Amino acid sequence: MVLALWVGLSVVVLVLLGLFVFGLRRRLIQRSGGTFDCSLRWDVSEEPDSLGKGWVYGVARYSGDRVDWFRVFSYAPRPRRGLERSAIEVVGRRLPEGEEELALLSDSVVLGCLHRGTRLELAMSEDALTGFLAWLEAAPPGQRVNVA
């Protein structure tokens, strides 16, 4: 009986510690400011996939001339992807279709991009999209920027 209580208590403490570290990581990512919720689908085909597969929920953070993208459900302190402003080419935007509406946050807009020859899609709110496109257009003089 005592062993079962210790095991149960240990599991509860470990779960609470894991949740605390998870929340602390999110807070540290957002501490420097310039963050927004952004789902990512990497290396997608040219044809739209309305099944909603491949989307990963994350947080993006502006960091100078790049956007660092972090998975939300991860303990990794480093960004999973880094997108340089000079290498991003916007190829289109659309609203989520079919089951994508369930996989993404409500009121998301899907932005199709090319990054160093890799096709990717970013899903973010309309406000975040406006800020992202403004950040792209605000590139220093001489940098090539292609915003659709």
N, C-alpha and C positions, 0 to 999 in steps of 0.2 A: 504494500500500500504506500509506504513512504517512498519507495523507488519510483512508483508511478507518479506521485506528486512532484518529485524532483525532475523527472523527465518532462512532465507536462509544463512545469514552471520554466524549465530550460528552453523548451520550444517556444513558449510565449515570449520570453526575454529575447531570444534570437530573432523572432519575427519582428518585434518592436524595434530592435537594434537595426535590422535590415531596412525597415520603413524610415527610421530616423536618418540613416546614411543616404537613402534614396532621396529624401526631401532635402537634405543638406547639399547634395550634389546639384540638384535643380536650383537651389538658392545661390550657390557659388557660380553657376553658369550665368544666372541672371544678374549677378551683382554688378558686373561692369556695364550693364545697360545695353540697349540696342538689340533686344531679343524679341522673337515672335514665334508663335506656334507655326510649324511648317512640316507637313508630311512630304515624304520623298519617295519617288519610284525611280530607280537607277537602271540604266541600260534597257530602255523600253523599245518596242518595235514602233514603226511609223503608224501602224493601224491602231486606232483606239481600242482599248480592252475594257469593256463595260462590266467585267466580272469583279473588278475591284481588287485583283490579286497584285501582290508585290508592294503595296503601300506600307511604309513604315512611319509611324508617328514620331515626330521629333521637335526639337527647338533649334532655331537658327539664331546665330549671333553675328552682328556686324563686327569685323575686326580689321580696321584699316581698309585695304583694297581687296578684302576677301570676306566671304561669309562662311563661318564654321557651322557645321550641322552636327548636332548631337542626338543620338537616339534617346527617347524619353525613358524607355524601360531598359536601362543599362546602368551599371555602376562605373563604367569607364570614365576617367577624368578627361580624356582627350576627345576631340571631335572625331566622328566617324568619317566625315567628308569635309573637304575644304574646297570652296569654289572661288577662284580668282575672278575679280571683276572683268579683267581684260580678256578672259577666256570664255565668258558666258555670252551666248548668242540666243536671244529669245526668238522662237519660231512660231509661237501662237499661244492663244489662251482659249479656254473653253470652260463650260460648267460640267460638273461631274455627271456621268451618265450611268444608268442602270444601278448595279450593286455598288458602284463607287460611292454613291451617296451614303451608303451605310458604312463604308470603310473610312470615310473622311469626316472631319468636323463639319457641322452644319454651316451653311453659307460659305463654303470654300470655293475658290476659283482655282482651276488647274492651269498652270503655266508651263508650256512645253519649251524646253531649252536644249541647246547643245553646249557641252563643256568639253573642250579638247577632243571633239569628234564623237563623244558619247552622248546619246540622247537620254535625257532625264526629264522627269516631271516633278514640279513642286506644287503642292496644294496649300493655299493659305487664305486668310480672310481678305476681303476687298481692301480693307485699310492697310493690311500688311503688304498686299500687292502694290498699292500706290506707293508706299514707302520703298519697297524693293526696286520698283522701276525708277523712282526718283534717284535712288542710290546708284543704279546702273548709269543713268544719264549724267550724273554728277562726276563722271570720271575726269581725271586731270586732262588738260589739253594734250592732244597728240595720241591719246588712246582711242582705239577703235571700239565703238559701242554700237551694238545692233539691238534695238528695242522694237519689237513688232507692235 
